[in-house]
Amino acid sequence: MNRPTRSPEEEAARRARIERLAHEIWESEGRPEGQSLRHWSMAERLVEAEEHDAGPPASGAARPRANRNGKRPAP
C-alpha cells in the first residue's frame, strides 16, 4: 500500500487528530485502564477512513457510489 508523503506539519496534525480521537474513545468507554493501544488503533482506523473519503478518486473523476446491493448505477 502506498502511503502519501506528508509534510512534518501534516504528520503532526494527523497524529494530534489520532490522539484526540483516542482520548474521546477512552472517555466514551468510561476511561478504562489498559486499553490505550486498542483506542489508538481505533482512532488510527477512523483517521485513515477520513483520509480515504477525502482523497481524490484514482481516475480523477467522481464515481457514483454503490447502492445497497453493491451495484453501481449505469452511466
C-alpha positions as CSV (number, residue, x, y, z in Angstrom):
1,M,0.0,0.0,0.0
2,N,1.4,3.4,-1.0
3,R,1.3,5.9,1.8
4,P,1.1,9.6,0.8
5,T,4.1,11.7,1.6
6,R,3.2,14.2,4.3
7,S,5.0,17.3,5.5
8,P,6.1,17.3,9.1
9,E,3.3,19.7,9.8
10,E,0.7,17.4,8.2
11,E,2.1,14.4,10.1
12,A,1.9,16.3,13.4
13,A,-1.7,17.4,12.7
14,R,-2.6,13.8,11.8
15,R,-1.0,12.5,15.0
16,A,-2.8,15.1,17.0
17,R,-6.1,14.1,15.4
18,I,-5.5,10.4,16.3
19,E,-4.6,11.4,19.8
20,R,-7.8,13.5,20.2
21,L,-9.9,10.6,18.8
22,A,-8.3,8.0,21.0
23,H,-8.9,10.2,24.1
24,E,-12.6,10.7,23.1
25,I,-13.0,6.9,22.6
26,W,-11.4,6.3,26.0
27,E,-13.7,8.8,27.7
28,S,-16.8,7.4,25.9
29,E,-15.9,3.9,27.3
30,G,-15.8,5.2,30.8
31,R,-12.0,5.8,31.0
32,P,-10.9,2.1,31.3
33,E,-7.3,1.3,32.2
34,G,-5.2,-0.8,29.9
35,Q,-7.0,-0.1,26.7
36,S,-4.8,2.7,25.2
37,L,-3.4,0.6,22.4
38,R,-6.9,-0.5,21.3
39,H,-8.2,3.1,21.5
40,W,-5.2,4.3,19.5
41,S,-5.7,1.6,16.8
42,M,-9.4,2.5,16.6
43,A,-8.5,6.2,16.2
44,E,-6.0,5.4,13.5
45,R,-8.5,3.5,11.5
46,L,-11.0,6.3,11.8
47,V,-8.4,8.9,10.6
48,E,-7.5,6.5,7.7
49,A,-11.1,6.3,6.7
50,E,-11.5,10.1,6.8
51,E,-8.4,10.4,4.6
52,H,-9.7,7.8,2.2
53,D,-13.1,9.5,1.9
54,A,-11.5,12.9,1.5
55,G,-9.0,11.8,-1.2
56,P,-9.5,12.3,-4.9
57,P,-10.7,9.3,-6.9
58,A,-8.0,7.4,-8.6
59,S,-9.3,8.2,-12.1
60,G,-9.6,11.9,-11.4
61,A,-13.4,11.8,-11.9
62,A,-16.1,11.3,-9.4
63,R,-17.5,7.8,-9.3
64,P,-21.1,7.1,-8.3
65,R,-21.4,5.2,-5.0
66,A,-22.7,1.6,-5.0
67,N,-26.3,1.1,-3.9
68,R,-27.4,-1.3,-1.2
69,N,-26.9,-4.4,-3.3
70,G,-23.4,-3.4,-4.1
71,K,-24.0,-2.4,-7.7
72,R,-23.2,0.9,-9.2
73,P,-25.8,2.8,-11.2
74,A,-25.5,2.6,-15.0
75,P,-23.7,5.6,-16.5
